[in-house]
Amino acid sequence: MMFDICNSPVSLTSQETLTEWNGMIRAFLAHGTATPTHLGEVLKQEPEFAMGHAARGLFSLMLGRAEMVETAKEAAQAAQRAKAQGSISFREDAWTRALDHWLAGRPTKAIAAMEGVLSRHPEDTLSAKVSHAIRFIMGDAKGMRRSIERVLGAHGPDHACRGFALGCHAFALEETGAYEAAEAAGREGLLYAPEDAWGLHAVTHVYDMTARADMGIQLIEENTSAWDHCNNFRYHVWWHKALLHMDRDETDVALGLYDAQIRADKTDDYRDISNATSLLVRLELEGMDVGPRWDELADIAQNRTDDGCVVFADLHYMLALTGADRPEAQAAMAARFARDAGKPGELQSRYADPGLAALAGLNAFAEGRYDAAFADLTAARPAMQSIGGSHAQRDVFERITIDAGLRAGRYEQTEAILADRLARRAGRADRFTITRTARIDDARRIPAQ
């Protein structure tokens, strides 16, 4: 039995394949473009490596695309065939079970399988990152934090992946409101792993949530090595930079970043679509005309109305459809949400709540029915954490809710939502809070004498 850079057992038989596997681990932890290349080499050299097939399947499911489910199923079958060929370790068996659980609609059991590995191998950064990633999709911020804090002690200064573990801790801390600790953990992590885009972006989240745009922009600009090697995650870092510029009232800079970086490549990855749609919505809410940019996104979203993998993705597709005014596709999406709301499965249950209400609210807002939009979006609001994503990503729905309330004249209720949003941001008012509070004050003000 060999051991990888996570100091964890792996049933590979050659040093050459182990080197490729270690390359895959580091690339995966860093959101690097080389991840599939390294994994492909591992499976080419040792096709009976069950954990490699399980990794391919799990990584495919993380993409949240209907066509990748078939790829994951094929990987699961290959993993089972490899498992039947001979003995494998507890760690590798747990990975195959995790894939089977997720395919069966039980991602929480996939998480449990990863946590079982970590109970035996707390130094296993790869399994910790997978648990972290699935919890992120499930909207389980507290679980992310509990999980990584259980294994931090096994990631001492001599651990090859300590920086990445600190990056995960930083993000979990930020998502649970521990901003000062998150900033410290993220910055320390970058000292150990300068290429850790996740850790860098965790600190960027801190600056977004605490209205320190200047520091966030400086952090991104001074740490390009942490994200210029990335897969499409680099577009997400550019997106963060655009948001920070918006908080400085530099909407023209944000739109420039949209064209030059965020949508420079017209990909159809849902994470890229969520970056694009949520930025355009934010710009429109600030009164900017974004021109024909919605059409390209809506063309992609129209082909995704039947996906039904992740509510977070589907709501962003709906933003594209409403932005370009595609009523037939909007109706198709609404009908599919209604169908999925009755299906079994942990992710599917989110279509019933908050999916249906959130989708209805977005449609109503686009049609100018602001009172209905506010009612639907506030009904969805308590469960929106469960659609996954981060506070910063879900904030687009919060902004739409607040602007719907303002346009509907629901000032008292809107003010309460603004106050709650401010509290989650450590009481630091960003530009959106300031401008919307001013609008409420203006609406209530007695006309001048």
Secondary structure, 3 states (H helix, E strand, C coil): CEECCCCCEECCCCHHHHHHHHHHHHHHHCCECCHHHHHHHHHHHCCCCHHHHHHHHHHHHCCCCHHHHHHHHHHHHHHHHHHHHCCCCHHHHHHHHHHHHHHCCCHHHHHHHHHHHHHHCCCCHHHHHHHHHHHHHHCCHHHHHHHHHHHHHHCCCCCCCHHHHHHHHHHHHHHCCCHHHHHHHHHHHHHHCCCCHHHHHHHHHHHHHCCCHHHHHHHHHHCHHHCCCECCHHHHHHHHHHHHHHHCCCHHHHHHHHHHHHCCCCCCCHHHHHHHHHHHHHHHHCCCCCCCHHHHHHHHHHCCCCCCCCHHHHHHHHHHHHHCCCHHHHHHHHHHHHHHCCCCCCCCHHHHHHHHHHHHHHHHHHCCCHHHHHHHHHHHHHHHHHHCCCHHHHHHHHHHHHHHHHHHCCHHHHHHHHHHHHHHCCCCCCHHHHHHHHHHHHHHCCCCC
